[in-house]
């Protein structure tokens, strides 16, 4: 049974009741239009807690002026049905007035420095300020013990980890593995915009990520790995924003560290796709 809650006092009563009874509460924040990837986050949350709260809130402050906030897909009935099947206890669906009582343009802003300026942050200025601003609010509203974020949005995960550590939020962050289609394409709400011709091509991103990992592990220089990946994606019809190898923690450029991640953002037709692959570089490589 998933209780749908849109009133903050009711949310607080519900969560307080659970924590007073000694139950651990997990939280899965989303913007709705849920697919199998999101439901896997809910199932993972279940493994870490007695109760799971999910939220659906299409957050206006993380959309840029050229990104279509009003056309973001909203599928509440489908979302509730899927959350129920995935074992979610409560769905928090705040409206904009609850989230931003003085209006989204007058919101107190939370800004994480450094890691927000590169990669996605460089291509979507202000995006991570909006994410940090809403996630801080969601944590204060729900007050979970643990929160689950997908590794698919790798930089977002780094931003949230920084936010939690820096502001001492008493929330444990769990990173969930990326769910993939059979050909390796990472599951995403955006995949529905791919045309039938583009859909098989989109799996090239995962193949290129795998080649980037193999090349670094084999000792190829990072710059060459990145330029080869960019060329291969361009030849496959992508408009590439970045194809890079970074350190896992704060995403700085280095191929010397052992814990690395290859990250790609590229446009296929009108659809912008992102994906990544974590790997360990053996100390002996290169
Ligand atoms: O990953 C998302 O869906 C959003 O960025 C989040 C974390 C729910 C904040 O709006």
Boltz pocket constraint, residues with backbone or C-beta under 6 A from the ligand:
constraints:
  - pocket:
      binder: B
      contacts: [[A, 29], [A, 30], [A, 31], [A, 57], [A, 59], [A, 62], [A, 130], [A, 131], [A, 134], [A, 135], [A, 153], [A, 156]]
      max_distance: 6.0
